Amino acid sequence: MKRHNFSAGPCVLPQVVIDESAKAVIGYDNGLSLLEISHRSKAFVDIMEKARALSVELLGLEGMGYKALFLQGGASTQFLAVALNLLEKKAAYLNTGTWSDKAIKEARIFDDVFEVASSKDANYNYIPKGYDIPMNYDYFHCTSNNTIFGTQIKDFPECDIPIVCDMSSDIFSRSVDFSKFGLIYAGAQKNMGPAGTTLVIVREDILGKVSRKIPSMMDYKVQISKGSMFNTPPVFPVYSSMLNLQWLKNKGGIKSIEKENEKKARLMYSEIDLNPLFDGFAAKADRSIMNATFILKNEDLKDSFDTMCREAGINGLNGHRSVGGYRASMYNALKLESVQVLVEVMNELERKA
Ligand SMILES: *Cc1c(COP(=O)(O)O)cnc(C)c1O
């Protein structure tokens, strides 16, 4: 049966990326598996350089002083690394959900972080607007897409201090002026590749301004000087991520995938809005094109809906425990056809109910 993977992460990947990754495990360089070649071999150094270059190219940041790194420890480690590298006096954070909240907690190890605004009062179902960002702070941190709550920042603030953005769940999914940001980070497993590596894109001129000593593994300057190979990098996830970035480039890049993503989201949300059995969770103006969160109004129908989804090959639709209900994650590699299948199941439930 055809599977439709709506999982929030690790995410659906293009079949060609899975096939090529599998092939490389069997044999990559002179009959050796990708898993057993040296990370210092030309074969792997080429992969790393290609992955780094593709990231910068796809975001339209070539020649603008940005460096791409493929690190370990997940986006969660970046919560801490950002503060270690950039926080000297005070930082401003926008709190739009669980992940921002965790980033704030880590930064507070160093200083009393200033929360410019929060949507916690409404269980993070909207994006706060109209807040002020103090211009004498070290940086402003935000989360572009709230994977758990299904909200997404549509307009990023104008800001004289560096903007640091956790783009884990919507990087490479929509056109944004990425040069607005001083630093972008993203765990691979949401929209870029398998779990095990984290992309960091940093404009070099924002680094080197803090007085503390930074542990080498967490020091962006060290990582840049070592070509993202201060220690043994996660060879396999970097390779699969590189293949996925290549897939995206071949498809026409972000502009082209954005059109597909918008089409999927439009179809999904129009069903949520038109079908009387369902309600959307996120405020309409702030709805994410990656993660659509919704509830079934009548809990008595839950068993039938879940069974029908299972029978249609739909996977990973359960909402996060802090929101409940359902969440359809529609990352780059999810096909329109999968959303059509889900919408058809929702329709059928309405006909039966
Ligand atoms: C999943 C997620 C994280 C955590 O990523 P890890 O790589 O598991 O540490 C952080 N931020 C956002 C927005 C996420 O969706």
The ligand as a Gaussian input file, in Angstrom:
#p B3LYP/6-31G(d) Opt

LIG

0 1
 C       12.125000      19.778000      16.411000
 C       12.483000      21.184000      16.676000
 C       13.575000      21.520000      17.493000
 C       14.414000      20.485000      18.199000
 O       15.245000      19.884000      17.288000
 P       16.306000      18.763000      17.720000
 O       17.130000      18.654000      16.475000
 O       15.536000      17.544000      18.044000
 O       17.069000      19.287000      18.872000
 C       13.858000      22.855000      17.670000
 N       13.140000      23.810000      17.074000
 C       12.084000      23.536000      16.279000
 C       11.324000      24.644000      15.644000
 C       11.734000      22.208000      16.058000
 O       10.680000      21.921000      15.275000

